[in-house]
Amino acid sequence: MSKNVRLNVEEDLLSTVNELFKKMLEKDAADVLIVPQDVPSGACTVQTLVRYPAGLRALNPFAFVLPSNSADILVKTTDQASQERIVVVFRPCELRAVFELAKLNQINLDNVTLISVDCLGTLPVPEYVELAQKSENGLTMKLLFDVQKGGKESLLGLDLRSACQICELPVMDNADVSICTIGLNLQKEVLLKANTPKGEEFLGAIGMELSEEEDPESRKKALEQLFKVKAEAREKLDAQVKEEVKDIAGYMTVLASCINCHNCMKVCPICYCKECFFDSDILKPSPKQLLDKSEKRKVVRMPIDTTLYHIGRMNHMITSCVSCGMCESACPSKLPLLAIYHAFGSDVQALFNYVAGRSLEEELPLATFKEEELESA
């Protein structure tokens, strides 16, 4: 059982959590915080690197927007030589990507304390920005109270991103510390859970007195409802995709409007290669090569090799896909990339009894050889 502490909400939830993180710097429990904060206009929320308490002015880990999967920030800020003590706040899909990248030796977690927040979903960035610009202060809390009424797929009439509608792990109880909000009265309290010895030590260092107690019944019921709603949405979406993409012709039809911009690759946290085959000169034919190809084939689809690109990318990272949906959000052609990756990625991961990013201890399927593996597949 995790050790936890109930944090009383003094003024409001955001200011209470803001003071909690200030304490981390004031009590020298961290050198650097990587935390989401509202931009000055309030129109969006972005990750920030903060070294001094005064830099925490608009902390908002509960904002219903995810401009990018921030796992890449730890790739850029950690290495084997670093001694900086970093505390980072992530949503579950971001934390899952961190675990995958750590297993792929792209992130060093030795001096990192991982904090996860319950996630009730996010809106597409344009819709969130428009809503934020029209709203007065308190948008996050208004949305939080609205969706707390039961695992809904919309907020104030706006649809959640498809990745959020089908999310398998909207809470992560294997971060060092979890900030729990689902099923709680957020006008009165928030629950902090220490899930690891590092988390216990960290909360102790900032003066938190931990105890052992089960989650409140209200939280258990809310989580049960949330998981049920998302499981139903997953089943429906997976069945729809597999009907549309049951052969290569169907796959090509769904991806017919791809413009080969590679945005999906650029925002994917798992696509970490410094040099990518799909950006290399090998796939950039000269004018003569292109014209020769048209002579042989009679018709050449432009831009070329879009199907090869998508099949190749899926083959490279499908076992580590965490279904964050960044690929789909970044696609200018609005291709259902998240739906495709989840439908087929979950099948592939199931072959290995593996869920990407579920645990730091689970071994990567494609990096682990087991002699009797797949014998019954």
Secondary structure, DSSP 4 states (H G I P E B T S, - for coil): --EEEEEE-SS-HHHHHHHHHHHHHHTTS-SEEEEEEE-TTSS-EEEEEE-SGGG-SSB-TT-SB-SS-THHHHHHH--TT----EEEEE-HHHHHHHHHHHHTTS---TTEEEEEE-----B-HHHHHHHHHH--S-HHHHHHHHHTTTT-SEETTEEPPHHHHT-S-SS-TTSSEEEE-TTS-TTTEEEEEE-SHHHHHHHHHTT---EE-PPPHHHHHHHHHHHHHHHHHHHHHHHHHHHHTSSHHHHHHHTTT-----HHHHH-TT---SS-GGGSGGGS--HHHHHHHHHHHS---SSTTHHHHHHHHHHHHGGG-----HHHHH-TT---HHHHHHHHHHHHHHHTT--TTS-SSSPPGGG---TTTTTT-
